[in-house]
Structures are given as C-alpha cells and as structure tokens.
Amino acid sequence: MVTNQPRLTQSIAHRLTQLAQLQGDLAEFEAQYALSSREFYPRYARGEMGDDMDFIEWAATLEMIANLNQQAALVTIHPTLTLPW
C-alpha cells in the first residue's frame, strides 16, 4: 500500500500545532480558576461547575485534545493507514 507521506507528515505537523495551542489554552484556564483540568473535568461532567461559557470552552478544549491524541494513536498504530485528514 502506498501512502501520501508528505500529506500525512503535514497533517501530523498541523495537529501538533493545534495540540500546542490547546494546551496553552488549558494552562490559561487552570491558572485563572486555580484548578487543574484533571480536577475540573469530572466536576464539570457531574454538573458541579455550572454553565459558564469558560467552563464549556474548557471542557471542549479537553475533548479536542483527547480527539487529537486518538488521531495520533491511530497513526502510530497504523503508520501506513491513509487518513481522510
């Protein structure tokens, strides 16, 4: 199977940039609320944090990071896989 290696490499680089930006966003939330993401998310999921827009964005940021990590795992497990992104 032939892969489009330059496209795959570019896509991975793009996702690493996204990941770095999202991790920076997490650091801002954690500093602003003096709460780690590890502590925040379970409380948010249980409805203990309320519906403040910051909390919704914080949770979405964590979910985007999880999604990017899953995509990276796919590439690591199946390096010859041609992905749609």
VMD Tcl script that builds the backbone (N, CA, C; Angstrom):
set m [mol new atoms 255]
animate dup $m
set s [atomselect $m all]
$s set {name element resname resid chain x y z} {
  {N N MET 1 A 0.841 -1.180 0.000}
  {CA C MET 1 A 0.000 0.000 0.000}
  {C C MET 1 A 0.886 1.244 0.000}
  {N N VAL 2 A 0.610 2.167 -0.874}
  {CA C VAL 2 A 1.379 3.401 -0.978}
  {C C VAL 2 A 0.624 4.492 -0.243}
  {N N THR 3 A 1.349 5.238 0.578}
  {CA C THR 3 A 0.719 6.342 1.303}
  {C C THR 3 A 1.217 7.652 0.737}
  {N N ASN 4 A 0.489 8.677 1.002}
  {CA C ASN 4 A 0.889 10.022 0.626}
  {C C ASN 4 A 1.670 10.588 1.806}
  {N N GLN 5 A 2.931 10.200 1.931}
  {CA C GLN 5 A 3.747 10.533 3.101}
  {C C GLN 5 A 3.859 12.042 3.353}
  {N N PRO 6 A 4.126 12.889 2.326}
  {CA C PRO 6 A 4.211 14.325 2.614}
  {C C PRO 6 A 2.912 14.890 3.177}
  {N N ARG 7 A 1.791 14.444 2.642}
  {CA C ARG 7 A 0.488 14.910 3.146}
  {C C ARG 7 A 0.277 14.459 4.588}
  {N N LEU 8 A 0.638 13.224 4.872}
  {CA C LEU 8 A 0.496 12.703 6.217}
  {C C LEU 8 A 1.396 13.459 7.191}
  {N N THR 9 A 2.628 13.716 6.784}
  {CA C THR 9 A 3.565 14.456 7.629}
  {C C THR 9 A 3.054 15.866 7.897}
  {N N GLN 10 A 2.534 16.522 6.869}
  {CA C GLN 10 A 1.986 17.865 7.020}
  {C C GLN 10 A 0.775 17.850 7.955}
  {N N SER 11 A -0.064 16.854 7.818}
  {CA C SER 11 A -1.241 16.734 8.663}
  {C C SER 11 A -0.863 16.526 10.124}
  {N N ILE 12 A 0.131 15.692 10.352}
  {CA C ILE 12 A 0.594 15.462 11.727}
  {C C ILE 12 A 1.170 16.741 12.307}
  {N N ALA 13 A 1.962 17.452 11.527}
  {CA C ALA 13 A 2.545 18.712 11.996}
  {C C ALA 13 A 1.453 19.714 12.354}
  {N N HIS 14 A 0.410 19.769 11.533}
  {CA C HIS 14 A -0.712 20.669 11.799}
  {C C HIS 14 A -1.390 20.303 13.122}
  {N N ARG 15 A -1.587 19.017 13.339}
  {CA C ARG 15 A -2.229 18.581 14.577}
  {C C ARG 15 A -1.356 18.832 15.793}
  {N N LEU 16 A -0.054 18.720 15.646}
  {CA C LEU 16 A 0.846 19.034 16.759}
  {C C LEU 16 A 0.770 20.518 17.106}
  {N N THR 17 A 0.635 21.362 16.098}
  {CA C THR 17 A 0.468 22.801 16.334}
  {C C THR 17 A -0.845 23.059 17.059}
  {N N GLN 18 A -1.912 22.407 16.594}
  {CA C GLN 18 A -3.213 22.534 17.268}
  {C C GLN 18 A -3.109 22.099 18.727}
  {N N LEU 19 A -2.443 20.986 18.951}
  {CA C LEU 19 A -2.301 20.449 20.301}
  {C C LEU 19 A -1.564 21.437 21.201}
  {N N ALA 20 A -0.502 22.030 20.711}
  {CA C ALA 20 A 0.251 23.008 21.494}
  {C C ALA 20 A -0.617 24.216 21.841}
  {N N GLN 21 A -1.414 24.686 20.880}
  {CA C GLN 21 A -2.303 25.820 21.140}
  {C C GLN 21 A -3.353 25.470 22.183}
  {N N LEU 22 A -3.925 24.291 22.060}
  {CA C LEU 22 A -4.948 23.865 23.022}
  {C C LEU 22 A -4.360 23.688 24.410}
  {N N GLN 23 A -3.154 23.173 24.496}
  {CA C GLN 23 A -2.519 23.015 25.803}
  {C C GLN 23 A -2.234 24.377 26.437}
  {N N GLY 24 A -1.912 25.368 25.608}
  {CA C GLY 24 A -1.758 26.726 26.117}
  {C C GLY 24 A -3.069 27.264 26.663}
  {N N ASP 25 A -4.160 26.974 25.961}
  {CA C ASP 25 A -5.484 27.385 26.439}
  {C C ASP 25 A -5.797 26.735 27.784}
  {N N LEU 26 A -5.453 25.451 27.924}
  {CA C LEU 26 A -5.683 24.753 29.202}
  {C C LEU 26 A -4.929 25.428 30.330}
  {N N ALA 27 A -3.685 25.778 30.068}
  {CA C ALA 27 A -2.873 26.425 31.101}
  {C C ALA 27 A -3.520 27.731 31.564}
  {N N GLU 28 A -4.109 28.472 30.634}
  {CA C GLU 28 A -4.797 29.722 30.993}
  {C C GLU 28 A -6.011 29.450 31.868}
  {N N PHE 29 A -6.826 28.470 31.496}
  {CA C PHE 29 A -7.997 28.121 32.312}
  {C C PHE 29 A -7.561 27.684 33.714}
  {N N GLU 30 A -6.563 26.832 33.773}
  {CA C GLU 30 A -6.105 26.309 35.060}
  {C C GLU 30 A -5.570 27.427 35.951}
  {N N ALA 31 A -4.853 28.372 35.376}
  {CA C ALA 31 A -4.330 29.497 36.154}
  {C C ALA 31 A -5.465 30.417 36.602}
  {N N GLN 32 A -6.386 30.696 35.699}
  {CA C GLN 32 A -7.493 31.607 36.014}
  {C C GLN 32 A -8.361 31.074 37.145}
  {N N TYR 33 A -8.610 29.769 37.155}
  {CA C TYR 33 A -9.521 29.185 38.139}
  {C C TYR 33 A -8.804 28.401 39.240}
  {N N ALA 34 A -7.460 28.424 39.219}
  {CA C ALA 34 A -6.653 27.715 40.233}
  {C C ALA 34 A -7.156 26.283 40.431}
  {N N LEU 35 A -7.339 25.610 39.300}
  {CA C LEU 35 A -7.881 24.252 39.308}
  {C C LEU 35 A -7.261 23.500 38.136}
  {N N SER 36 A -6.800 22.288 38.390}
  {CA C SER 36 A -6.237 21.507 37.295}
  {C C SER 36 A -7.362 20.962 36.422}
  {N N SER 37 A -7.025 20.689 35.174}
  {CA C SER 37 A -8.010 20.099 34.266}
  {C C SER 37 A -8.442 18.729 34.760}
  {N N ARG 38 A -7.523 18.027 35.387}
  {CA C ARG 38 A -7.838 16.696 35.935}
  {C C ARG 38 A -8.902 16.802 37.034}
  {N N GLU 39 A -8.878 17.887 37.792}
  {CA C GLU 39 A -9.895 18.103 38.829}
  {C C GLU 39 A -11.172 18.696 38.232}
  {N N PHE 40 A -10.988 19.582 37.260}
  {CA C PHE 40 A -12.122 20.288 36.675}
  {C C PHE 40 A -13.091 19.355 35.947}
  {N N TYR 41 A -12.575 18.535 35.042}
  {CA C TYR 41 A -13.458 17.822 34.114}
  {C C TYR 41 A -14.463 16.892 34.803}
  {N N PRO 42 A -14.051 16.088 35.776}
  {CA C PRO 42 A -15.066 15.244 36.440}
  {C C PRO 42 A -16.153 16.081 37.127}
  {N N ARG 43 A -15.741 17.202 37.709}
  {CA C ARG 43 A -16.731 18.075 38.357}
  {C C ARG 43 A -17.673 18.689 37.321}
  {N N TYR 44 A -17.118 19.078 36.195}
  {CA C TYR 44 A -17.933 19.634 35.114}
  {C C TYR 44 A -18.912 18.578 34.595}
  {N N ALA 45 A -18.412 17.378 34.378}
  {CA C ALA 45 A -19.244 16.296 33.850}
  {C C ALA 45 A -20.391 15.951 34.803}
  {N N ARG 46 A -20.170 16.133 36.104}
  {CA C ARG 46 A -21.229 15.879 37.093}
  {C C ARG 46 A -22.169 17.072 37.250}
  {N N GLY 47 A -21.902 18.163 36.531}
  {CA C GLY 47 A -22.768 19.337 36.608}
  {C C GLY 47 A -22.475 20.242 37.781}
  {N N GLU 48 A -21.318 20.081 38.402}
  {CA C GLU 48 A -20.980 20.856 39.594}
  {C C GLU 48 A -20.367 22.227 39.281}
  {N N MET 49 A -20.019 22.478 38.029}
  {CA C MET 49 A -19.315 23.712 37.691}
  {C C MET 49 A -20.227 24.781 37.095}
  {N N GLY 50 A -21.436 24.437 36.765}
  {CA C GLY 50 A -22.341 25.402 36.168}
  {C C GLY 50 A -22.175 25.486 34.669}
  {N N ASP 51 A -22.838 26.482 34.070}
  {CA C ASP 51 A -22.866 26.622 32.617}
  {C C ASP 51 A -22.130 27.863 32.127}
  {N N ASP 52 A -21.186 28.335 32.908}
  {CA C ASP 52 A -20.386 29.487 32.499}
  {C C ASP 52 A -19.681 29.164 31.174}
  {N N MET 53 A -19.635 30.122 30.265}
  {CA C MET 53 A -19.032 29.889 28.946}
  {C C MET 53 A -17.585 29.427 29.059}
  {N N ASP 54 A -16.836 29.948 30.010}
  {CA C ASP 54 A -15.450 29.500 30.203}
  {C C ASP 54 A -15.393 28.003 30.477}
  {N N PHE 55 A -16.304 27.505 31.281}
  {CA C PHE 55 A -16.299 26.086 31.624}
  {C C PHE 55 A -16.666 25.218 30.412}
  {N N ILE 56 A -17.596 25.713 29.615}
  {CA C ILE 56 A -17.971 24.991 28.400}
  {C C ILE 56 A -16.777 24.940 27.446}
  {N N GLU 57 A -16.078 26.071 27.293}
  {CA C GLU 57 A -14.900 26.114 26.422}
  {C C GLU 57 A -13.768 25.251 26.973}
  {N N TRP 58 A -13.592 25.249 28.281}
  {CA C TRP 58 A -12.551 24.433 28.920}
  {C C TRP 58 A -12.816 22.947 28.640}
  {N N ALA 59 A -14.057 22.536 28.851}
  {CA C ALA 59 A -14.410 21.131 28.594}
  {C C ALA 59 A -14.220 20.787 27.114}
  {N N ALA 60 A -14.625 21.680 26.230}
  {CA C ALA 60 A -14.461 21.438 24.791}
  {C C ALA 60 A -12.980 21.339 24.426}
  {N N THR 61 A -12.145 22.152 25.047}
  {CA C THR 61 A -10.703 22.103 24.799}
  {C C THR 61 A -10.143 20.750 25.211}
  {N N LEU 62 A -10.551 20.260 26.362}
  {CA C LEU 62 A -10.103 18.938 26.811}
  {C C LEU 62 A -10.558 17.843 25.845}
  {N N GLU 63 A -11.775 17.955 25.350}
  {CA C GLU 63 A -12.298 16.961 24.416}
  {C C GLU 63 A -11.567 17.018 23.075}
  {N N MET 64 A -11.208 18.223 22.623}
  {CA C MET 64 A -10.448 18.349 21.379}
  {C C MET 64 A -9.058 17.732 21.533}
  {N N ILE 65 A -8.439 17.932 22.693}
  {CA C ILE 65 A -7.129 17.332 22.943}
  {C C ILE 65 A -7.237 15.812 22.934}
  {N N ALA 66 A -8.268 15.282 23.554}
  {CA C ALA 66 A -8.466 13.828 23.565}
  {C C ALA 66 A -8.640 13.310 22.136}
  {N N ASN 67 A -9.381 14.042 21.319}
  {CA C ASN 67 A -9.604 13.649 19.927}
  {C C ASN 67 A -8.284 13.657 19.148}
  {N N LEU 68 A -7.483 14.698 19.308}
  {CA C LEU 68 A -6.191 14.768 18.628}
  {C C LEU 68 A -5.273 13.635 19.074}
  {N N ASN 69 A -5.311 13.319 20.360}
  {CA C ASN 69 A -4.485 12.214 20.861}
  {C C ASN 69 A -4.933 10.879 20.273}
  {N N GLN 70 A -6.242 10.692 20.098}
  {CA C GLN 70 A -6.745 9.465 19.467}
  {C C GLN 70 A -6.296 9.371 18.015}
  {N N GLN 71 A -6.332 10.491 17.307}
  {CA C GLN 71 A -5.877 10.502 15.926}
  {C C GLN 71 A -4.389 10.164 15.844}
  {N N ALA 72 A -3.604 10.719 16.759}
  {CA C ALA 72 A -2.169 10.436 16.774}
  {C C ALA 72 A -1.924 8.963 17.067}
  {N N ALA 73 A -2.718 8.383 17.945}
  {CA C ALA 73 A -2.572 6.962 18.267}
  {C C ALA 73 A -2.864 6.106 17.043}
  {N N LEU 74 A -3.852 6.485 16.244}
  {CA C LEU 74 A -4.162 5.741 15.023}
  {C C LEU 74 A -2.975 5.728 14.072}
  {N N VAL 75 A -2.337 6.865 13.927}
  {CA C VAL 75 A -1.189 6.960 13.028}
  {C C VAL 75 A -0.030 6.135 13.570}
  {N N THR 76 A 0.139 6.129 14.882}
  {CA C THR 76 A 1.214 5.354 15.500}
  {C C THR 76 A 0.963 3.855 15.353}
  {N N ILE 77 A -0.272 3.445 15.550}
  {CA C ILE 77 A -0.619 2.025 15.465}
  {C C ILE 77 A -0.619 1.550 14.018}
  {N N HIS 78 A -1.093 2.394 13.120}
  {CA C HIS 78 A -1.220 2.031 11.699}
  {C C HIS 78 A -0.485 3.068 10.846}
  {N N PRO 79 A 0.844 3.044 10.835}
  {CA C PRO 79 A 1.592 4.087 10.130}
  {C C PRO 79 A 1.374 4.112 8.620}
  {N N THR 80 A 0.862 3.057 8.048}
  {CA C THR 80 A 0.601 3.056 6.602}
  {C C THR 80 A -0.845 3.404 6.277}
  {N N LEU 81 A -1.633 3.661 7.280}
  {CA C LEU 81 A -3.042 3.994 7.086}
  {C C LEU 81 A -3.161 5.364 6.415}
  {N N THR 82 A -3.969 5.457 5.389}
  {CA C THR 82 A -4.231 6.734 4.747}
  {C C THR 82 A -5.465 7.319 5.405}
  {N N LEU 83 A -5.258 8.413 6.109}
  {CA C LEU 83 A -6.350 9.040 6.855}
  {C C LEU 83 A -7.008 10.145 6.033}
  {N N PRO 84 A -8.286 10.420 6.281}
  {CA C PRO 84 A -9.001 11.401 5.484}
  {C C PRO 84 A -8.613 12.851 5.786}
  {N N TRP 85 A -7.792 13.102 6.779}
  {CA C TRP 85 A -7.395 14.474 7.086}
  {C C TRP 85 A -5.993 14.621 6.697}
}
mol reanalyze $m
mol bondsrecalc $m
mol representation Tube
mol addrep $m
